[in-house]
Amino acid sequence: MGLRARRAALLVGLVAALLGLGAGVAAGVADALGLRTESAAIPAETSAVAPARDAVLPPAFSSIEAPSGLRFDTAVAELRDAVGDAGSTEESITLTVSDRGLDGDSDTYSLQGDAASVRIVADTTAGAVRGIYDLASAVRDGRSVFEQLGTTVSSALPFRMVDLGAVGVEPDVDAYTAGTD
């Protein structure tokens, strides 16, 4: 056997050994992670267009009384922008927002009042601010701002987390540097 033949045999053996080693590692990892495949019967989906519904014109908020602070000011500005973007409004109502000042992250609130005067009452700032944002969302969706009137609204997903480096979040070098994000 010549030198070339031995090198070729060595190369083939080395490639086979590496392939075997790779397959063994892959099988071990798949077993450790519990990876498996199964046949599945995928049901046929029939799509249909949702029935059209008429948009509800938002009310004009003649006054909005809310506690002061950046979170409240930003939420009220969003509500005013949503009403402004709607183009036209129906009746004029007042909105009063209050929180009981309790500590915590609960975003539960209740919407009280009537068609002339609406109140958002919450235990925490998070709940009161969420109530304002929910009204803005209803206006933007063309839904009635009164649909939750007389009810207590609780989040279906109470824990939400945003990474400071997430898409759409403005980078804050000071927050990154502090390491408390």
C-alpha positions in Angstrom: 0.0 0.0 0.0 1.4 3.3 -1.1 1.6 6.5 0.9 -1.3 8.0 -1.0 -3.5 5.0 -0.3 -2.6 5.1 3.4 -3.4 8.8 3.7 -6.7 8.3 1.8 -7.6 5.3 4.2 -6.6 7.5 7.2 -8.7 10.4 5.9 -11.7 8.1 5.3 -11.3 6.5 8.8 -11.0 9.9 10.4 -14.1 11.2 8.7 -16.1 8.1 9.7 -14.9 8.4 13.3 -15.9 12.1 13.4 -19.3 11.3 11.9 -19.8 8.5 14.4 -18.8 10.8 17.2 -21.1 13.6 16.0 -24.0 11.1 15.7 -23.4 9.8 19.2 -23.3 13.4 20.7 -26.5 14.3 18.8 -28.3 11.2 20.0 -27.2 11.9 23.6 -28.3 15.5 23.5 -31.6 14.5 21.9 -32.2 11.9 24.6 -31.2 14.3 27.4 -33.6 17.0 26.1 -36.3 14.5 25.4 -36.5 15.4 21.7 -38.8 13.2 19.7 -40.9 13.2 16.6 -44.4 12.0 16.1 -46.8 11.8 13.2 -49.7 14.3 13.5 -53.0 14.6 11.8 -53.3 18.2 10.9 -57.0 19.3 10.7 -58.1 21.2 7.7 -58.8 24.9 8.5 -61.6 26.7 6.9 -61.2 30.5 7.0 -64.0 32.9 7.0 -64.2 36.7 7.0 -65.5 38.1 10.2 -68.7 40.0 9.8 -68.3 43.7 9.4 -69.4 46.0 12.2 -70.0 49.6 12.4 -67.4 51.7 14.2 -68.6 53.5 17.3 -67.8 57.2 17.4 -65.9 58.1 20.6 -67.3 60.7 23.0 -65.6 64.1 23.3 -63.9 64.3 26.7 -64.8 67.7 27.9 -62.6 67.2 31.0 -60.3 64.6 32.2 -59.3 64.7 35.8 -56.4 62.5 36.6 -53.5 62.5 39.2 -50.4 64.3 38.0 -47.3 62.4 36.9 -45.6 61.2 33.8 -47.5 57.9 33.6 -50.9 59.6 33.9 -49.9 62.5 31.6 -48.7 60.1 28.9 -51.9 57.9 29.1 -54.2 61.0 29.0 -52.3 62.2 25.9 -52.7 58.8 24.3 -56.5 59.0 25.0 -56.7 62.5 23.6 -54.7 61.5 20.5 -57.0 58.5 19.9 -60.1 60.7 20.1 -58.4 63.2 17.8 -57.5 60.5 15.3 -61.1 59.3 15.2 -62.1 62.4 13.3 -65.5 63.0 14.8 -67.1 62.5 18.1 -70.6 62.0 19.5 -71.6 63.3 22.9 -69.4 65.1 25.5 -68.5 63.3 28.7 -66.2 63.8 31.7 -63.6 61.3 32.9 -62.3 61.2 36.4 -59.4 58.9 37.3 -58.4 58.0 40.8 -56.1 55.5 42.5 -56.1 54.6 46.1 -52.4 54.9 46.3 -51.7 51.3 47.3 -48.4 49.7 46.6 -48.2 46.9 44.1 -48.3 46.1 40.4 -51.9 45.1 40.1 -53.5 46.7 37.0 -57.0 45.9 38.0 -59.5 48.8 37.8 -63.2 49.4 37.7 -65.1 51.6 35.3 -68.0 53.4 37.0 -70.5 56.1 36.1 -72.9 56.6 33.3 -73.1 58.0 29.8 -72.3 61.5 30.9 -69.6 60.9 33.5 -67.2 58.0 33.7 -64.8 57.2 36.5 -61.8 54.9 36.6 -61.2 53.7 40.1 -58.1 51.6 40.9 -56.1 50.5 43.9 -52.8 51.3 42.2 -51.3 53.7 39.7 -50.8 50.8 37.3 -54.5 50.0 37.4 -55.6 53.6 36.9 -53.2 54.1 34.0 -54.2 50.9 32.4 -57.8 52.0 32.5 -57.0 55.1 30.6 -55.0 53.1 28.0 -57.9 50.6 27.7 -60.3 53.5 26.9 -57.8 54.8 24.2 -57.6 51.3 22.8 -61.4 51.1 22.6 -61.5 54.4 20.7 -58.8 53.3 18.3 -60.6 50.0 17.7 -63.9 51.7 17.0 -65.5 50.1 20.1 -67.6 51.8 22.7 -65.8 53.3 25.7 -68.8 52.2 27.8 -68.5 48.5 27.1 -66.8 47.8 30.5 -69.0 50.2 32.4 -70.0 48.7 35.8 -67.4 46.0 35.7 -64.0 45.3 37.3 -61.3 44.7 34.7 -58.4 42.4 35.5 -55.6 41.5 33.2 -55.6 38.0 31.7 -51.8 38.3 31.7 -50.9 40.1 34.9 -47.1 39.7 34.5 -45.5 41.4 31.6 -41.8 42.0 31.2 -39.9 44.1 28.7 -36.2 43.9 28.1 -34.5 47.2 28.0 -32.9 46.1 24.7 -36.1 45.0 23.1 -37.2 46.2 19.7 -39.1 49.4 20.0 -37.6 50.3 23.4 -35.4 53.4 23.3 -31.9 52.5 24.5 -31.1 54.0 27.9 -27.3 53.9 28.4 -27.6 54.9 32.0 -30.0 52.1 32.8 -27.7 49.6 31.1 -24.7 50.9 32.9 -26.3 50.7 36.3 -27.0 47.0 35.8 -30.4 47.2 37.5 -32.5 46.6 34.5 
